[in-house]
Amino acid sequence: MPDMDGFDVARAVRADGQLDDVVLVALTGYAAESDKSRALAAGFNYHLTKPLSLAKLQHILANREDGKLGGIV
């Protein structure tokens, strides 16, 4: 994205109260604890690393209600 990165997008979504129920999943090749912390601090609900596990993504989507599942999965 030319003007914003994923962190900027997450912060913009979280700044808009009308989007409070949007679930944000970061998918990246960066797996250091600092990368995970940065993603969660920016507003992502989840931080997943490549290669994507479809089973993990399906679990997140099936169990995301009320924010009970969040963070690093």
N, C-alpha and C positions, 0 to 999 in steps of 0.2 A: 504494500500500500504506500503510495507516494507521500502522503502527509501525516499518516498516523500508523503506529505499530499496534500490535494486539493489546499491549498494556494501556495505550491511550484509549483504544476502543472500550476496553473493560472499564476504565475510569469514567468515560463518558456515559456508558450505560448505567453505571452505579450512581452517577450524579443526577440521572433523570428518574424521579420518583414514580413515573408511570411505567417504568420498566423493572420495578422491584422484583417481579416474579420470573424474570428472565434468568435461565440457568446458563452460565458461561463455563465452557470447558477449554482449558489450554491444552493444545496438543503440540508437543515440541520434542526436539532431540536432546534438549538440555535437561539433565537429571540431577544436577547438584542440589543440595539442600537450599542453597542460596537462590537458585533458580525457582524452586518450588515456592519458597517463601515470598519471593518477589511477585510471582503470579497471583498467589492468594492475597497479598497486600494490595495488588492492583484491582482486585474485585472478582477474580475468577473463583468459581465455586470448586473447581476440580483442576488438578494438574496431572495430565497423562503424558507419558513419554512414548516416543516411537520405538519400535513399530506398535501400532495401535492394536490393542486386544479388543476385538468386537464383543467378546463376552463381558469384559470390564465396562465398556461403554453401555451395553445393554443393561447391566446391573445398575449403573448410575442412573440411567433414564427411567428405569422401573422403580427405583427407590429414592427419588429425589424429593418427594412431597414433604412440605413443611421444613425443608432445610435440615432434615435429620441426618442425611448423608452428605458429607462435604469434605473438602480438603484434598488430601493426597490419597489416592485409591490404588 
